[in-house]
Amino acid sequence: MGNIGKLAGQTFWYGFSSIIGRFINYLLTPLLTGIYDSGRYGEISILFAYAAFLNIIFTFGMETAYFRFSKDRPEDPVFQTGQTLLLFTSALLGALFLLPTPQIAELMKMEAHPEYIHWVLWIVVLDTLAVLPMARLRHEGRPIRFATIRILGILLNVGLVIFFLVLCKGDRERGVSSIWALFFDPSIDIGYVFLANLAASAFTLLLLWKSWSGFRFRIDRSLLMQMLTYAAPLLIVGFGGMINETIDRFMIVNRFDGTVEAAKSANGIYSANYKLAVLIVLFIQAFRMGAEPFFFRQAKEVGAQRTYARVMKFFVIVCCLCFLGVSLFLDIWKHFMGIRRHPEYLEGLRVVPILMLAKIFLGIYYNLSIWYKLTDRTLTGAWITLGGAAVTVTINYLLVPHWGYMACAWATLACYGLMMVWSYRLGQIHYPVPYAWKKMTAYVTICVLMYLIHHGFRSVSPGIWWTHGMATILLAGFVTLVVRVERRELAKIPLLSRFLG
């Protein structure tokens, strides 16, 4: 359990930065949904979906390739080669994506503001240049510095948004004669969200100067070809993953059965409720940051597969707790969406449990994916992701005109469920790991049943104290079950041993 404890410690710090940073960033959701209606918020969400697509293309899988090749050779040549490549490709791709800006703006129904796309493009370029310096901190086992840099960048982003859209915009709209009102240009409006993010990305890159201090334009050609061969399928994996995560926003805008304004409103409602899956998303992101370098290092150890199996089991348990913590207390979480001024966001709450279950499947898939990364079968991972993307696109294309954003939620669940099962079956052939799949299936099934029981109880007894009391009983029941079943292994964890020893 020592290695798992080390992973847990690193995951805590990555999780701390993710949770604090995301929580600070998440405060923008009620702020922006309070300022803008669902249509305007939908425009913001679709532009950040565009940024997510570009991030995959620009980074080219170099982060995972960096961890893979730093495992069995000196780290510095791997970093120098990867970072030099990203500098060249970012400059080239940045210039190429500037050319079709009018067409992209037309596709997004934002012909009036093509400058938004330019700003998003610059955000992507700066974020790309920060990928390997941040990965180097993870490789060196420096999660505290990693967390500090992330949180400072997010604080700047949120602070600038509040400055422009609350202080300056508020004074301008109220006609207050103040210096702050001079800083707000109504023609930019939601563009300040992207300008704030752009400033934060530049600030983050500046904070990483120590990782840049020893940088030289240097490429080891042999190493570069190996890294590109390894990373090329990961580009497909990442691109397919972004299709699964973001194509639903584009489908709502372009396939929704209604006016453009209604489509943007539906997109805003779906995007705001999508963020209520934040607990599982935070944990998965924190886990991945600590787990990827850990898994590569652990591969050299005896009994690595048994360690991977234990990690997976505890990962699923934590995901189940996150699922219950959100789905059973939706009456509390809904207040993070600015419902007082824009109550239309409430109608999207029904997608939250579906999306959270989908995120559990996605997290399991991330754990399972280590088999093709360790065995250099990244092309197989690309096929799995493309299969999931095909499911996502097909369901969204066919059903969004009929079901609206509910089709997006079910497509996400079907996609990640398929990828999870497919990866598990292939992994057991090429890199067998003794996962406790019966236990994990039971835990997830019990969580879903608990949610359904609570949902039925709430429809019969809608009183807030009754529903919250029932939710607390169900959550406590799941924790008790886990402690009884996993008592021996939990007792090996230092923090829990005094209670369970």
C-alpha positions in Angstrom: 0.0 0.0 0.0 3.1 2.3 0.2 3.0 3.1 -3.5 -0.7 3.7 -3.4 -0.2 6.0 -0.5 2.4 8.0 -2.4 0.0 8.2 -5.4 -2.7 9.3 -3.0 -0.5 12.0 -1.5 0.4 13.4 -5.0 -3.3 13.1 -6.1 -4.2 15.1 -3.0 -2.0 18.1 -4.1 -3.1 17.8 -7.7 -6.6 17.5 -6.4 -6.2 20.4 -4.1 -5.1 22.6 -7.0 -7.9 21.2 -9.2 -10.6 21.5 -6.5 -9.6 25.0 -5.2 -8.8 26.2 -8.8 -12.0 24.7 -10.3 -14.0 26.0 -7.4 -12.7 29.5 -7.9 -13.2 29.1 -11.6 -16.6 27.5 -11.0 -17.7 30.7 -9.3 -17.8 32.2 -12.8 -20.8 29.9 -13.6 -23.3 31.6 -11.3 -21.7 34.9 -12.1 -22.0 34.6 -15.8 -25.4 32.8 -15.8 -26.6 35.7 -13.5 -25.3 38.3 -15.9 -26.2 36.6 -19.2 -29.2 34.6 -20.3 -28.8 31.0 -21.6 -28.3 32.2 -25.2 -25.3 34.4 -24.4 -23.9 31.8 -22.0 -24.2 29.3 -24.8 -21.9 31.4 -27.0 -19.2 31.4 -24.3 -19.5 27.6 -23.9 -19.2 26.9 -27.6 -16.1 29.0 -28.0 -14.4 27.2 -25.1 -15.4 23.9 -26.8 -13.6 25.2 -29.9 -10.6 25.9 -27.7 -10.7 22.3 -26.3 -10.5 20.9 -29.9 -7.6 23.1 -30.7 -5.7 22.2 -27.6 -5.6 18.5 -28.7 -4.3 19.4 -32.1 -1.7 21.8 -30.9 -0.3 19.6 -28.1 0.0 16.5 -30.3 0.1 14.0 -27.5 3.5 15.3 -26.4 2.6 15.2 -22.7 2.1 11.5 -22.5 5.1 10.9 -24.9 7.2 13.0 -22.5 6.3 10.7 -19.6 6.7 7.6 -21.7 10.3 8.4 -22.9 11.5 10.0 -19.7 10.8 6.6 -18.0 13.9 4.9 -19.5 16.2 7.7 -20.7 17.6 11.1 -19.5 14.7 13.6 -19.1 16.4 16.7 -20.4 16.7 15.6 -24.1 13.1 14.5 -24.1 11.9 17.8 -22.7 14.1 19.9 -25.1 13.0 17.9 -28.1 9.3 18.0 -27.2 9.3 21.7 -26.3 11.1 22.7 -29.5 8.6 20.7 -31.6 5.7 22.4 -29.8 7.2 25.9 -30.4 7.4 25.3 -34.1 4.0 23.6 -34.5 2.3 26.2 -32.4 3.6 29.0 -34.6 2.6 27.1 -37.8 -0.8 26.0 -36.6 -1.6 29.4 -35.1 -1.0 31.0 -38.5 -3.0 28.4 -40.3 -6.1 28.6 -38.1 -6.1 32.4 -38.4 -7.0 32.1 -42.1 -10.5 30.4 -41.9 -11.7 32.7 -39.1 -14.7 34.0 -41.0 -15.9 30.5 -41.9 -15.4 29.3 -38.3 -17.4 32.3 -37.0 -20.2 31.5 -39.4 -20.3 27.9 -38.3 -20.6 29.0 -34.7 -23.3 31.6 -35.6 -20.9 34.4 -34.4 -20.3 36.4 -37.5 -20.4 39.7 -35.6 -17.4 38.9 -33.4 -14.6 37.0 -35.3 -12.1 38.6 -32.9 -13.4 36.2 -30.2 -11.9 33.4 -32.2 -8.6 35.2 -32.5 -8.4 35.6 -28.8 -9.3 31.9 -28.2 -6.6 30.9 -30.6 -3.9 32.9 -28.7 -5.1 31.2 -25.5 -4.5 27.8 -27.0 -1.0 28.8 -28.2 0.1 30.0 -24.8 -1.5 27.0 -23.0 0.3 24.6 -25.4 3.7 26.2 -24.6 2.9 25.6 -20.9 2.1 21.9 -21.3 5.6 20.4 -21.0 6.9 22.7 -18.3 3.8 21.8 -16.2 4.4 18.1 -17.1 8.0 18.5 -15.9 6.8 19.6 -12.5 4.7 16.4 -12.3 7.6 14.2 -13.5 9.9 15.8 -10.8 7.3 15.1 -8.1 6.6 18.8 -7.3 2.9 18.9 -6.9 2.9 21.9 -4.5 4.6 24.2 -7.0 2.3 22.8 -9.7 -0.7 23.6 -7.5 0.5 27.1 -6.7 1.0 28.0 -10.4 -2.4 26.7 -11.4 -4.2 28.5 -8.6 -2.5 31.8 -9.2 -3.4 31.6 -12.9 -7.0 30.8 -12.1 -7.2 33.6 -9.5 -6.0 36.1 -12.1 -8.6 34.9 -14.6 -11.5 35.1 -12.2 -10.3 38.4 -10.8 -10.2 40.0 -14.3 -13.6 38.7 -15.2 -15.1 40.1 -12.0 -13.3 43.4 -12.6 -14.6 43.9 -16.1 -18.0 42.3 -16.0 -19.1 43.3 -12.5 -17.2 46.4 -11.5 -16.6 48.1 -14.8 -19.7 46.8 -16.7 -21.9 47.6 -13.6 -20.8 51.2 -13.4 -21.1 51.7 -17.2 -24.7 50.3 -17.3 -25.8 52.3 -14.2 -24.4 55.5 -15.7 -22.0 56.0 -12.8 -19.3 58.5 -13.5 -16.2 56.6 -12.4 -12.8 55.6 -13.8 -13.9 52.0 -13.8 -16.6 52.6 -16.4 -14.0 53.8 -18.8 -12.4 50.3 -18.9 -15.6 48.6 -20.2 -16.3 48.6 -24.0 -19.9 47.4 -24.6 -18.9 46.1 -28.1 -16.5 43.6 -26.5 -19.0 42.4 -23.8 -18.5 38.6 -23.3 -15.2 39.0 -25.0 -13.8 40.1 -21.7 -14.1 36.4 -20.5 -11.6 35.4 -23.2 -9.3 38.4 -22.7 -9.2 37.5 -19.0 -8.3 33.9 -19.8 -5.7 35.1 -22.3 -4.0 37.2 -19.6 -4.1 34.3 -17.2 -2.5 31.9 -19.7 0.3 34.4 -20.3 0.8 34.8 -16.6 1.0 31.1 -16.0 3.6 30.7 -18.7 5.6 33.5 -17.0 5.5 31.7 -13.7 7.0 28.6 -15.4 10.2 30.6 -16.2 12.4 28.2 -14.2 11.4 25.3 -16.5 12.3 27.6 -19.4 15.6 28.8 -18.0 17.5 25.9 -19.3 15.6 25.5 -22.6 17.6 25.4 -25.9 16.3 25.0 -29.4 17.4 21.4 -29.7 16.0 18.3 -31.4 17.3 14.8 -31.2 16.0 13.5 -34.6 16.0 9.9 -33.6 14.2 10.6 -30.4 11.8 12.9 -32.1 10.7 10.2 -34.6 10.1 7.8 -31.8 8.1 10.3 -29.9 6.0 11.2 -32.9 5.4 7.6 -33.7 4.2 7.0 -30.2 2.2 10.2 -29.9 0.5 10.3 -33.3 -2.2 7.8 -32.3 -2.6 9.7 -29.0 -3.5 12.8 -31.1 -6.4 10.7 -32.5 -7.2 9.6 -29.0 -7.3 13.2 -27.8 -9.2 14.4 -30.8 -11.7 11.6 -30.4 -12.0 12.4 -26.7 -12.7 16.1 -27.4 -15.4 15.0 -29.9 -17.0 13.0 -27.1 -16.7 15.9 -24.7 -17.6 18.9 -26.9 -19.4 17.8 -30.1 -22.7 17.9 -28.4 -22.4 21.7 -28.1 -21.9 22.0 -31.8 -24.7 19.6 -32.5 -27.2 21.5 -30.3 -26.4 24.7 -32.2 -26.7 23.1 -35.6 -29.2 20.3 -35.2 -31.6 21.7 -32.7 -35.2 21.8 -33.9 -35.9 25.5 -33.5 -34.6 29.0 -34.0 -30.9 29.9 -33.6 -31.8 31.8 -30.4 -33.6 28.7 -29.0 -30.6 26.5 -30.0 -28.2 28.8 -28.2 -30.4 28.9 -25.1 -30.6 25.0 -25.1 -26.8 24.9 -25.4 -26.4 27.3 -22.4 -28.8 25.3 -20.3 -27.0 22.0 -21.1 -23.5 23.5 -20.6 -24.4 25.0 -17.2 -25.9 21.7 -15.9 -22.9 19.8 -17.4 -20.7 21.7 -14.9 -22.6 20.1 -12.0 -20.7 17.0 -12.7 -17.8 19.0 -11.4 -16.9 16.7 -8.4 -16.2 13.6 -10.5 -14.4 15.7 -13.2 -12.2 17.3 -10.5 -11.3 14.0 -9.0 -10.6 12.4 -12.4 -8.4 15.3 -13.5 -6.5 15.3 -10.2 -6.1 11.5 -10.4 -4.8 11.6 -14.0 -2.1 14.2 -13.1 -0.7 12.0 -10.4 -1.4 8.6 -11.9 0.1 8.9 -15.4 3.7 9.4 -14.3 3.1 7.0 -11.3 1.9 4.2 -13.7 4.9 4.5 -15.9 7.3 4.4 -13.0 5.4 1.6 -11.4 5.6 -0.6 -14.5 9.2 -1.5 -13.6 8.2 -2.9 -10.2 7.2 -6.5 -9.3 3.5 -6.9 -8.9 2.6 -3.7 -10.9 -0.6 -5.2 -12.1 -1.8 -5.9 -8.6 -1.1 -2.2 -7.7 -3.1 -1.1 -10.8 -6.0 -3.2 -9.7 -6.0 -1.8 -6.2 -5.8 1.8 -7.5 -8.8 1.1 -9.8 -10.9 -0.2 -7.0 -10.4 2.8 -4.7 -10.8 5.1 -7.7 -14.2 3.6 -8.4 -15.2 3.9 -4.7 -14.3 7.6 -4.6 -16.2 8.2 -7.9 -19.2 6.6 -6.5 -19.1 8.9 -3.4 -18.8 11.9 -5.8 -21.8 10.6 -7.7 -24.0 10.3 -4.6 -22.7 13.6 -3.2 -24.0 15.5 -6.2 -27.0 13.4 -7.5 -28.6 13.1 -4.0 -28.2 16.8 -3.2 -29.1 18.4 -6.5 -31.5 20.7 -4.6 -28.4 22.4 -3.2 -26.1 22.3 -6.2 -28.7 23.9 -8.5 -28.1 27.2 -6.8 -24.7 27.4 -8.5 -26.4 28.3 -11.8 -27.8 31.8 -11.2 -31.4 30.4 -11.1 -32.8 33.5 -9.4 -32.4 35.7 -12.4 -32.6 32.9 -15.0 -34.7 30.0 -13.8 -34.7 28.4 -17.2 -31.4 26.7 -16.2 -33.4 24.4 -13.8 -35.0 22.4 -16.6 -31.6 20.9 -17.4 -31.1 19.2 -14.0 -32.3 15.9 -15.3 -29.1 15.4 -17.4 -26.8 15.7 -14.3 -27.1 12.0 -13.0 -26.7 10.7 -16.5 -23.6 12.8 -17.1 -22.1 11.8 -13.8 -22.5 8.1 -14.5 -20.9 8.7 -17.9 -18.0 10.4 -16.1 -17.5 7.4 -13.9 -17.2 5.2 -17.0 -14.7 7.8 -18.5 -12.6 7.6 -15.3 -12.5 3.8 -15.4 -11.5 4.0 -19.1 -8.6 6.4 -18.2 -7.4 3.8 -15.7 -7.8 1.0 -18.2 -5.9 2.9 -20.9 -2.6 2.3 -19.2 -2.3 -1.1 -20.9 -1.9 0.4 -24.4 0.4 3.1 -23.2 2.7 0.7 -21.5 2.7 -1.8 -24.3 3.1 0.9 -27.0 -0.2 0.0 -28.6 -1.4 3.5 -28.8 -2.9 2.9 -32.2 -5.4 0.5 -30.5 -6.3 3.3 -28.1 -7.0 5.5 -31.1 -9.4 3.0 -32.6 -11.3 2.7 -29.2 -11.6 6.4 -29.0 -12.8 6.7 -32.6 -15.4 4.1 -32.0 -16.7 6.1 -29.1 -16.6 9.3 -31.2 -18.7 7.5 -33.9 -21.3 6.6 -31.3 -21.4 10.2 -30.0 -21.7 11.8 -33.4 -24.3 9.3 -34.6 -26.6 9.5 -31.6 -26.4 13.3 -31.4 -27.0 13.7 -35.1 -30.0 11.5 -35.2 -31.6 12.4 -31.8 -30.8 16.0 -31.0 -33.6 17.2 -33.4 -36.1 15.0 -31.4 -34.8 14.9 -27.8 -32.7 18.1 -27.6 -29.9 18.1 -25.1 -31.2 14.9 -23.5 -29.8 13.1 -26.5 -26.4 14.6 -25.8 -26.4 13.2 -22.2 -27.4 9.7 -23.3 -24.9 9.8 -26.2 -22.1 10.6 -23.6 -23.2 7.7 -21.4 -23.3 5.3 -24.4 -20.0 6.4 -25.7 -18.0 6.1 -22.5 -19.7 2.8 -21.6 -18.6 1.3 -24.9 -15.0 2.6 -24.6 -14.8 1.2 -21.0 -15.9 -2.3 -22.0 -13.9 -2.4 -25.2 -10.7 -1.3 -23.5 -11.2 -3.7 -20.6 -11.6 -6.7 -23.0 -8.6 -5.8 -25.1 -6.5 -5.0 -22.0 -7.1 -8.4 -20.5 -5.6 -9.9 -23.7 -2.5 -7.8 -24.1 -1.7 -6.7 -20.5 -3.9 -8.7 -18.0 -4.6 -6.9 -14.7 -6.6 -8.6 -11.9 -9.3 -6.0 -11.5 -12.0 -6.6 -8.9 -14.6 -6.0 -11.6 -17.4 -7.8 -9.7 -17.0 -5.5 -6.7 -16.7 -2.4 -8.9 -19.8 -3.3 -10.8 -21.7 -3.8 -7.6 -20.6 -0.5 -6.2 -21.7 1.4 -9.3 -25.0 -0.5 -9.5 -25.8 0.2 -5.8 -25.1 3.9 -6.4 -27.5 4.1 -9.3 -30.2 2.2 -7.4 -29.7 4.6 -4.4 -30.2 7.6 -6.7 -33.4 6.0 -8.2 -34.7 5.3 -4.7 -34.1 8.9 -3.7 -35.6 10.2 -6.9 -38.8 8.2 -6.2 -38.9 9.3 -2.6 -38.5 12.9 -3.6 -41.5 12.7 -6.0 -43.7 11.3 -3.1 -42.3 13.5 -0.3 -40.9 16.7 -1.9 -40.2 18.5 1.5 -36.6 19.7 1.6 -35.8 18.3 5.0 -37.3 14.9 4.1 -35.3 14.6 0.9 -32.1 15.8 2.4 -32.5 13.5 5.4 -33.1 10.5 3.0 -30.1 11.5 0.9 -27.9 11.6 4.0 -29.1 8.2 5.1 -28.4 6.7 1.7 -24.9 8.3 1.5 -24.1 7.0 5.0 -25.3 3.6 4.1 -23.0 3.4 1.1 -20.0 4.5 3.2 -20.9 1.9 5.8 -21.0 -0.8 3.1 -17.6 0.2 1.7 -16.0 0.2 5.2 -17.4 -3.3 5.9 -16.3 -4.8 2.6 -12.9 -3.1 2.3 -12.0 -3.0 6.0 -8.8 -4.9 5.7 -7.3 -2.8 2.9 -8.6 0.5 4.4 -6.9 -0.4 7.7 -3.5 -0.3 5.9 -3.9 3.4 5.1 -2.1 5.3 7.9 -4.9 7.9 8.4 -7.5 5.2 8.7 -5.6 2.5 10.6 -6.3 4.0 14.0 -10.0 3.7 13.4 -10.1 0.4 11.5 -7.0 -1.4 12.7 
